[in-house]
């Protein structure tokens, strides 16, 4: 048994033992936290072994009826298994204290956590349709239990659970339909048989399979317009669960698109990937716009996930488009950029959600308008969130900078090489990526500046305290990975390119593109930026030292010392962006003016309310929900409780069926 097989066996064994112990031992939080972290570490080992060239294959026909359980780990699956394991390590360490602080020690919640990690690790290792669907459903059910873990705290948690349950199972049905159509044209449901059958499918059947599975997988990835569950479930789930969902689970939607579209169907035609690219570009821009308008810290991070998964789909769509036109080097570069962004996003989104959970643990609030003043009282959490914000902002030396630079290089170099379709799609994609990067900077400046550096706006923020050691240690694990990926991405690029199936970037310190002009050294760029900061600070300090220094009170326009009411809130910070994109976000504004009873000309109070609804949700989901509600009302009217009416219904149905048979025969 090789290292990949040993690692996967350890994932299943340790995860199941941890779930069993969670059901019986009293100290569940420590056992589950350690067991989840060790399960994640085993997944990292298995994934790394697969990326290094090791593989394994096992078939257990007795476990499932018909085709049984089949597992195989190749480099593509190994990358997603390793990423899932890394997130689980940080989340498991973090959960040991976080679970106790929020009283989430119930058996069901604790049992579900290691099972969730095991299911996510098994999805990329599935080697037939039956195994994939069973593991996918186990992942969905375990995550649903975790999402509603705090259902007693308010109705929003139950609402988020309902949305997530409906959306995830509709996505499952879509994947099921697509794969069943595929299996109907193959000898069996193994991936090897599907690969052989993929090249013989007619364009119509292949298109049906791709579109159906694409809908299901992008629903799990939180891609517009199937994203409605994500900004609901992520804020209401416990923060370590939010990290697992946003940094690991959504990646498996990306894995499904690549596995089915590229691997099993053999690449398909150009319109498939134009569709993927368009969905990615729209999701990236729309997701970051919604995040920029949000004042709920965890909701902001959830909407940022839609943005980042959109960027990943832009890379995958560009890769498929290049491959369909014969530009395999550019296709490898675009897919490498997409998969590297998956790795980077997993690292910084884990850090950000864990830091947001630390804020929630200390203050009991996620509202940026009620936070502030956290830097002096929560210095480690502030530093962690600041590092995560820099990593997510696509600025050097951030973690996302290298992957987005590679993505832009692929899009720009693909402009003259991809034909007419690329000539139209690539400039639009470049503009979407650039706009997304700018909005991401504004979004995280708002979150970090208003939430951590401003003056405290509530008693809870003023009385906040730093989190326990294990929570800080979990954030520390994610922070170290963010720094390594930002300064030395070449350390993981060989593994990422092994998963992408082609080498398009080379170099240890300086990254150079193969068969294209472009080079970047993140480490040297970081050192240059640090040197520039030191020089500027030294020059300013030297200039100031020559003058006589005196202390004076800052000019306050005669208004007295600055207070929290005189600083920007998250809502006011986003207001200029809201004005620019007013036609897109269409905010709802309401101003209530109260007057004194003695005179209508004397204003007593002015209340301003702003809400930025999800336009896509309003246009797409509300009509469907209203129709279902109306149908349910009609059903209640039909179900009057009268036995005679029910017999009449049966009589009319039988008569109608007989008339239909008489007419059609």
C-alpha positions in Angstrom: 0.0 0.0 0.0 1.5 3.3 -1.1 1.4 6.7 0.8 -1.7 7.9 -1.1 -3.7 4.8 -0.2 -2.4 4.9 3.4 -3.4 8.5 3.7 -7.0 7.9 2.3 -7.4 4.9 4.6 -6.4 7.0 7.5 -8.8 9.8 6.5 -11.7 7.3 6.6 -10.6 5.4 9.7 -9.8 8.5 11.8 -12.8 10.4 10.7 -15.2 7.5 11.5 -13.5 6.8 14.9 -13.8 10.5 15.7 -17.5 10.6 14.8 -18.0 7.5 17.0 -16.2 9.0 20.0 -18.1 12.2 19.6 -21.3 10.3 20.2 -20.1 8.6 23.4 -17.3 10.5 25.2 -18.1 13.6 27.5 -15.2 15.8 26.3 -16.5 16.0 22.8 -15.0 19.3 21.7 -11.4 18.4 22.3 -11.8 14.9 20.8 -13.6 16.2 17.7 -11.2 19.1 17.2 -8.1 16.9 17.4 -9.7 14.1 15.4 -10.8 16.6 12.7 -7.3 18.1 12.5 -5.6 14.7 12.3 -8.1 13.6 9.6 -7.2 16.7 7.7 -3.5 16.1 8.0 -4.0 12.5 6.6 -5.9 14.1 3.7 -3.0 16.5 3.1 -0.6 13.5 3.0 -2.8 11.5 0.6 -3.3 14.5 -1.7 0.4 15.4 -1.7 1.3 11.8 -2.5 -1.1 11.7 -5.4 0.4 15.1 -6.7 3.9 13.6 -6.4 3.0 10.8 -8.7 1.6 8.2 -6.4 -1.8 6.8 -6.9 -4.1 4.0 -5.7 -7.3 2.3 -6.8 -9.6 0.2 -4.8 -13.0 -1.4 -5.5 -15.3 -2.6 -2.8 -18.3 -4.2 -4.5 -20.0 -5.3 -1.3 -20.4 -1.8 0.2 -22.9 -0.4 -2.3 -25.4 -2.3 -4.5 -25.0 -2.5 -8.3 -21.5 -1.1 -8.9 -20.1 -0.9 -5.3 -17.6 1.7 -4.0 -14.7 2.5 -6.3 -11.9 5.0 -5.3 -9.0 6.2 -7.3 -6.8 9.2 -6.6 -5.1 11.0 -9.5 -3.3 14.4 -9.4 -6.5 16.3 -10.1 -8.3 14.7 -7.2 -5.2 14.8 -5.1 -5.1 18.6 -5.3 -8.6 19.0 -4.0 -8.1 16.3 -1.3 -5.0 18.2 -0.1 -6.7 21.5 0.0 -9.7 20.1 1.9 -7.3 18.5 4.4 -5.4 21.7 4.9 -8.6 23.6 5.7 -9.7 20.9 8.1 -6.5 21.1 10.0 -6.9 24.8 10.8 -10.7 24.4 11.4 -10.2 21.4 13.7 -7.6 23.2 15.9 -9.8 26.3 16.0 -13.0 24.4 16.9 -11.6 23.0 20.2 -12.2 26.3 22.0 -14.7 27.9 19.7 -17.3 25.1 20.1 -17.2 25.4 23.9 -17.6 29.2 23.8 -20.8 29.0 21.8 -22.1 25.8 23.5 -22.2 23.8 20.3 -21.3 20.5 22.0 -24.5 18.6 21.1 -23.8 15.1 19.8 -25.3 15.6 16.3 -23.2 18.7 15.6 -20.0 17.1 16.8 -20.6 13.8 15.0 -21.4 15.7 11.7 -18.0 17.6 11.7 -15.6 14.7 11.0 -18.1 13.1 8.7 -18.3 16.3 6.7 -14.5 16.3 6.3 -14.4 12.6 5.3 -17.2 13.1 2.7 -15.4 16.1 1.2 -12.1 14.1 1.0 -13.9 11.1 -0.7 -15.6 13.2 -3.4 -12.4 13.8 -5.4 -11.4 10.2 -4.9 -14.6 8.7 -6.3 -14.0 6.6 -9.4 -17.6 5.8 -10.4 -20.9 7.6 -10.5 -22.4 5.7 -7.6 -19.6 6.5 -5.2 -19.5 10.2 -6.3 -23.3 10.7 -5.7 -23.3 8.9 -2.3 -20.3 10.9 -1.0 -21.8 14.1 -2.5 -25.1 13.5 -0.6 -23.3 12.6 2.6 -21.4 15.9 2.3 -24.6 17.8 1.8 -26.4 16.2 4.7 -23.5 16.6 7.1 -23.0 20.3 6.1 -26.8 20.9 6.5 -26.6 19.6 10.1 -23.7 22.0 10.8 -25.4 25.0 9.2 -28.4 24.7 11.5 -26.3 24.0 14.5 -27.4 27.3 16.1 -31.1 27.1 15.1 -32.2 28.0 18.6 -30.6 31.4 18.4 -33.0 32.9 15.9 -35.3 32.3 12.8 -32.6 33.3 10.4 -30.6 30.1 11.0 -33.6 28.0 10.2 -34.3 30.0 7.1 -30.7 29.6 6.0 -31.0 25.9 6.6 -34.1 25.6 4.4 -32.5 27.6 1.6 -29.4 25.5 1.7 -31.3 22.2 1.9 -33.4 23.1 -1.1 -30.6 24.5 -3.3 -28.1 21.8 -2.5 -30.6 19.0 -3.3 -31.8 20.7 -6.5 -28.2 20.8 -7.5 -27.8 17.1 -6.6 -30.8 16.3 -8.8 -29.3 18.2 -11.7 -26.0 16.4 -11.3 -27.8 13.1 -11.0 -29.8 13.7 -14.2 -26.7 14.7 -16.2 -24.6 11.7 -15.0 -27.5 9.2 -15.5 -27.8 10.4 -19.2 -24.1 9.9 -19.5 -24.1 6.4 -17.9 -27.0 5.4 -20.2 -24.4 5.6 -23.1 -21.7 3.7 -21.3 -21.2 0.0 -20.4 -21.1 0.9 -16.7 -20.8 3.9 -14.4 -17.1 3.7 -13.8 -15.1 6.8 -14.8 -12.9 4.7 -17.1 -16.0 3.6 -19.0 -17.3 7.1 -19.2 -14.1 8.4 -20.6 -14.3 5.9 -23.4 -17.9 6.7 -24.1 -17.4 10.5 -23.9 -15.8 10.6 -27.3 -18.6 8.7 -28.9 -21.5 10.9 -27.6 -23.4 13.0 -30.1 -23.0 16.8 -29.6 -26.6 17.0 -28.4 -26.2 14.3 -25.7 -22.8 15.6 -24.6 -24.3 19.1 -24.3 -27.1 17.9 -22.2 -24.7 16.1 -19.9 -22.5 19.1 -19.6 -25.2 21.7 -19.0 -27.0 19.5 -16.4 -23.9 18.8 -14.4 -22.6 22.3 -14.8 -25.9 23.6 -13.2 -25.5 21.2 -10.2 -21.8 21.8 -9.7 -21.9 25.6 -10.0 -24.8 25.6 -7.5 -22.4 24.0 -5.0 -19.7 26.5 -5.9 -22.1 29.5 -5.3 -22.0 30.7 -8.8 -24.6 33.3 -10.0 -27.6 32.7 -10.4 -27.5 29.6 -8.2 -25.8 31.4 -5.3 -28.8 32.3 -3.2 -28.0 29.8 -0.4 -24.4 31.0 0.1 -24.8 34.5 1.6 -27.4 32.9 4.0 -25.7 29.7 5.1 -22.2 31.0 5.5 -23.1 33.8 8.0 -25.4 31.6 10.1 -23.1 28.5 10.3 -20.5 28.3 13.1 -17.3 30.1 11.9 -15.1 27.0 11.6 -17.9 25.4 9.6 -18.1 28.5 7.4 -14.4 28.1 6.7 -14.9 24.5 5.7 -17.8 25.3 3.5 -16.3 28.4 1.9 -12.7 27.3 1.6 -13.2 23.6 0.9 -16.7 22.5 0.0 -17.3 25.1 -2.8 -14.1 23.9 -4.4 -15.7 20.6 -5.1 -18.1 22.3 -7.4 -15.1 23.5 -9.4 -13.7 19.9 -9.3 -16.9 18.5 -10.7 -16.9 20.9 -13.7 -13.2 20.0 -14.5 -13.7 16.3 -13.9 -16.8 16.0 -16.1 -16.2 18.6 -18.7 -12.4 18.2 -19.3 -11.7 14.7 -18.2 -14.8 12.5 -18.8 -16.3 14.4 -21.8 -12.9 15.1 -23.3 -13.2 18.9 -23.6 -16.3 19.3 -25.7 -16.9 22.3 -27.9 -16.2 26.0 -27.6 -19.7 27.1 -26.5 -19.4 25.1 -23.3 -16.5 27.1 -22.1 -17.8 30.4 -23.3 -20.8 29.7 -21.1 -18.5 28.8 -18.2 -16.4 32.0 -18.8 -19.5 34.1 -18.9 -20.9 32.6 -15.7 -17.5 33.2 -14.0 -17.2 36.8 -15.1 -20.8 37.7 -14.0 -20.3 35.9 -10.7 -17.0 37.6 -10.0 -18.3 41.1 -10.6 -21.7 40.6 -9.0 -20.4 38.8 -6.0 -17.8 41.5 -5.1 -20.4 44.2 -5.7 -22.7 42.6 -3.1 -19.8 42.2 -0.7 -18.8 45.8 -1.1 -22.4 46.9 -0.1 -22.6 44.5 2.9 -22.1 45.5 6.5 -22.4 42.0 7.9 -18.8 40.7 8.2 -19.5 37.0 7.5 -22.0 37.8 4.8 -19.4 39.9 3.1 -17.0 37.0 3.2 -19.6 34.7 1.8 -20.3 37.0 -1.1 -16.5 37.3 -1.6 -16.5 33.5 -2.1 -18.9 33.9 -5.1 -16.5 36.4 -6.5 -13.4 34.1 -6.1 -15.2 31.1 -7.5 -16.2 33.3 -10.4 -12.6 34.1 -11.1 -11.8 30.4 -11.0 -14.5 29.7 -13.5 -13.1 32.4 -15.8 -9.8 30.5 -15.8 -11.5 27.2 -16.4 -13.6 28.6 -19.2 -10.6 30.2 -20.8 -8.7 26.9 -20.6 -11.5 25.0 -22.3 -11.8 27.7 -25.0 -8.0 27.6 -25.7 -8.0 23.8 -25.8 -10.9 23.7 -28.2 -8.8 25.9 -30.6 -5.6 23.9 -30.2 -3.8 26.3 -27.9 -2.8 23.7 -25.3 0.0 25.8 -23.7 -2.4 28.7 -23.0 -5.0 26.2 -21.9 -2.5 24.8 -19.3 -1.6 28.3 -18.2 -5.3 29.3 -17.7 -6.1 26.1 -15.8 -3.0 26.4 -13.7 -4.0 30.0 -12.7 -7.5 28.7 -11.8 -6.3 25.9 -9.7 -3.7 28.0 -8.0 -6.4 30.5 -7.1 -8.4 27.6 -5.6 -5.4 26.9 -3.3 -4.9 30.5 -2.4 -8.6 31.2 -1.9 -8.8 28.2 0.5 -5.9 29.6 2.6 -7.0 33.2 2.9 -10.8 32.5 3.2 -10.0 30.1 6.0 -8.0 32.8 7.8 -10.7 35.4 7.2 -13.6 33.3 8.4 -11.7 32.1 11.5 -10.8 35.7 12.3 -14.4 36.8 11.8 -15.4 34.0 14.2 -12.9 35.3 16.7 -14.6 38.8 16.5 -18.0 37.1 16.9 -16.7 35.2 19.9 -15.4 38.4 21.6 -18.2 40.8 20.7 -21.2 38.7 19.9 -21.7 40.8 16.7 -21.0 40.6 13.0 -22.2 44.1 12.2 -19.4 46.2 11.0 -21.4 49.4 11.9 -21.3 48.2 15.5 -17.7 47.2 15.7 -14.4 49.1 15.6 -11.7 49.6 18.2 -10.6 46.0 18.1 -6.9 46.6 17.3 -5.8 47.4 20.9 -7.8 44.6 22.6 -7.5 41.9 19.9 -4.1 42.4 18.3 -3.6 38.9 17.0 -7.0 38.7 15.5 -6.6 42.1 13.9 -3.2 41.1 12.4 -4.8 37.8 11.1 -7.7 39.6 9.5 -5.4 42.2 8.1 -3.2 39.6 6.5 -6.2 37.8 5.1 -7.6 41.1 3.7 -4.3 41.8 2.0 -4.2 38.2 0.7 -7.7 38.5 -0.8 -7.2 42.0 -2.3 -5.1 40.8 -5.3 -2.4 43.4 -4.4 1.3 42.5 -4.0 2.4 40.8 -1.8 -1.0 39.2 -1.4 -1.8 35.5 -1.9 -4.3 36.1 -4.7 -1.9 38.4 -6.6 0.1 35.7 -8.3 -2.9 33.6 -9.4 -4.8 36.6 -10.8 -1.6 37.8 -12.5 -1.3 34.4 -14.2 -5.0 34.5 -15.1 -4.6 37.9 -16.7 -1.5 36.7 -18.6 -3.5 33.8 -20.0 -6.4 36.0 -21.1 -4.2 38.7 -22.7 -1.9 36.2 -24.5 -5.0 34.3 -25.6 -6.5 37.3 -27.4 -4.8 36.8 -30.8 -4.6 33.0 -30.4 -8.2 31.9 -29.7 -10.0 33.0 -32.9 -13.1 35.1 -33.1 -14.7 33.8 -29.9 -11.6 34.6 -27.9 -11.3 38.0 -29.6 -14.7 38.9 -28.2 -14.6 37.1 -24.8 -11.0 37.8 -23.7 -11.2 41.6 -23.4 -14.5 41.3 -21.5 -12.9 38.8 -19.2 -9.9 41.0 -18.6 -12.1 43.9 -17.8 -14.2 41.8 -15.4 -11.0 40.6 -13.6 -9.6 44.1 -13.3 -12.9 45.5 -12.0 -13.2 42.7 -9.5 -9.7 43.4 -8.2 -10.4 47.1 -7.7 -13.7 46.4 -5.9 -12.0 43.7 -3.7 -9.5 46.3 -2.5 -12.3 48.7 -1.5 -14.3 45.9 0.1 -11.5 44.7 2.4 -10.3 48.2 3.2 -13.8 48.8 4.4 -14.0 45.6 6.4 -10.6 46.0 8.0 -10.6 49.8 8.5 -14.1 50.2 9.8 -14.3 46.9 11.7 -10.8 46.9 13.4 -9.1 50.3 13.2 -11.9 52.8 13.8 -13.2 53.8 17.2 -15.5 51.3 19.0 -19.2 52.0 18.2 -20.7 49.7 20.9 -20.0 48.6 24.4 -19.4 45.0 23.2 -16.6 46.2 20.8 -15.0 48.4 23.5 -15.0 45.4 26.0 -13.8 42.8 23.5 -11.0 40.4 24.5 -8.6 38.2 22.6 -9.6 34.7 21.8 -8.3 31.5 23.4 -5.0 29.9 22.3 -6.4 27.1 20.1 -8.5 29.6 18.1 -5.4 31.7 17.5 -3.4 28.6 16.6 -6.0 27.7 14.0 -5.7 31.2 12.5 -1.9 30.9 12.7 -1.9 27.7 10.5 -3.9 29.5 7.8 -1.8 32.6 8.1 1.5 30.7 7.6 0.1 29.1 4.4 -1.0 32.5 3.1 2.5 33.9 3.6 4.1 30.9 1.9 1.8 31.1 -1.1 2.3 34.8 -1.4 6.1 34.8 -1.2 7.0 31.4 -2.7 4.2 30.2 -5.0 6.8 28.2 -7.0 6.8 25.7 -4.1 3.2 24.6 -5.0 3.2 25.3 -8.7 4.6 21.9 -9.8 1.8 20.2 -7.9 -0.8 22.5 -9.4 0.6 22.0 -12.9 0.5 18.2 -12.3 -3.2 18.6 -11.5 -3.7 20.9 -14.6 -2.1 18.3 -16.9 0.5 20.7 -18.4 3.5 22.8 -17.5 3.1 26.5 -18.5 5.1 28.2 -15.7 8.7 27.6 -14.6 11.2 29.0 -12.1 11.9 28.8 -8.4 12.2 32.5 -7.4 11.1 34.2 -10.6 8.1 32.7 -12.4 8.4 32.6 -16.2 5.7 31.8 -18.7 6.4 29.0 -21.2 6.0 30.1 -24.8 4.8 33.5 -23.8 6.3 36.8 -22.6 6.0 37.4 -18.9 7.9 37.0 -15.7 7.2 37.8 -12.0 9.2 37.3 -8.8 6.8 37.7 -5.8 9.7 37.5 -3.3 11.8 40.1 -5.0 8.7 42.3 -5.5 7.9 42.0 -1.8 11.5 42.9 -0.8 11.4 45.9 -3.1 8.2 47.1 -1.6 9.6 46.7 1.9 12.7 48.5 1.0 10.7 51.4 -0.5 8.6 51.7 2.6 11.8 51.7 4.8 13.4 54.4 2.7 10.4 56.7 2.6 9.8 56.3 6.3 13.5 57.0 7.0 13.5 60.1 4.8 10.4 61.4 6.5 11.8 60.7 10.0 15.1 62.4 9.1 13.2 65.5 7.8 11.1 65.7 10.9 14.0 65.3 13.2 15.6 68.5 11.9 12.7 70.6 13.1 11.9 71.5 16.7 9.1 69.2 17.8 6.1 70.4 19.9 2.9 68.7 20.8 -0.4 70.3 19.7 -4.0 69.2 19.6 -5.3 68.1 16.3 -7.5 70.5 14.5 -11.1 69.4 15.0 -13.0 72.3 13.4 -14.2 73.4 16.8 -16.2 70.3 17.3 -14.3 68.8 20.2 -12.4 65.5 20.2 -13.3 63.0 17.5 -15.9 60.4 18.4 -17.1 57.2 16.8 -20.2 59.0 15.4 -17.9 61.3 13.4 -16.1 58.4 11.6 -17.1 56.4 8.5 -19.4 53.5 9.1 -19.4 50.5 6.7 -22.6 51.8 5.2 -21.3 55.3 4.6 -18.0 53.9 3.3 -19.8 51.9 0.6 -22.2 54.7 -0.3 -20.0 56.2 -3.1 -19.7 52.8 -4.7 -23.4 52.3 -4.4 -23.9 55.5 -6.3 -21.6 54.4 -9.1 -23.3 51.0 -9.5 -26.7 52.3 -8.6 -28.3 50.7 -11.7 -26.8 47.4 -10.9 -27.5 47.0 -7.2 -30.7 49.1 -7.1 -30.6 49.9 -3.3 -33.8 50.6 -1.4 -33.6 53.8 0.6 -36.1 54.9 3.3 -35.9 58.2 5.3 -38.3 58.7 8.2 -38.5 62.2 9.6 -40.2 62.7 13.0 -41.5 66.2 14.0 -42.2 67.7 17.4 -45.9 67.7 18.3 -45.8 71.5 18.8 -44.8 72.3 15.3 -44.2 70.3 12.0 -41.4 72.7 11.2 -39.3 71.4 14.2 -37.6 68.1 13.4 -37.3 65.8 16.3 -35.4 62.9 14.6 -34.4 61.6 11.2 -34.0 57.9 10.6 -32.2 56.6 7.5 -32.4 53.0 6.3 -30.7 51.4 3.4 -31.1 47.9 2.1 -29.3 46.4 -0.9 -31.4 43.5 -2.0 -30.2 40.8 -4.3 -31.7 41.7 -7.7 -31.1 38.3 -9.2 -32.9 36.7 -6.2 -35.8 39.1 -6.5 -36.2 38.6 -10.3 -35.6 34.8 -10.4 -36.5 33.3 -7.0 -39.3 35.5 -5.7 -41.7 34.7 -8.7 -41.0 31.0 -8.2 -41.6 31.2 -4.5 -44.8 33.2 -5.0 -46.1 30.6 -7.5 -45.3 27.8 -5.0 -47.1 29.7 -2.3 -50.1 30.2 -4.5 -50.1 26.5 -5.5 -50.0 25.6 -1.8 -52.9 27.9 -1.1 -54.9 26.2 -3.8 -54.0 22.8 -2.4 -55.3 23.8 1.0 -58.6 25.0 -0.5 -58.9 21.6 -2.4 -58.2 19.6 0.8 -61.3 20.6 2.6 -61.6 17.4 4.7 -64.8 16.3 2.9 -64.7 12.5 2.0 -67.3 13.1 -0.7 -65.2 15.7 -2.4 -62.2 13.4 -2.3 -64.2 10.6 -3.9 -65.3 13.0 -6.5 -61.7 13.9 -7.3 -60.9 10.2 -7.8 -64.0 9.7 -10.0 -63.1 12.7 -12.2 -59.4 11.6 -12.5 -60.5 8.0 -13.5 -63.0 9.3 -16.1 -60.4 11.7 -17.5 -57.9 8.9 -17.8 -60.4 6.6 -19.6 -61.3 9.4 -22.0 -57.6 10.1 -22.7 -57.0 6.4 -23.5 -60.0 6.2 -25.7 -58.9 9.2 -27.8 -55.2 8.3 -28.1 -55.6 4.6 -28.9 
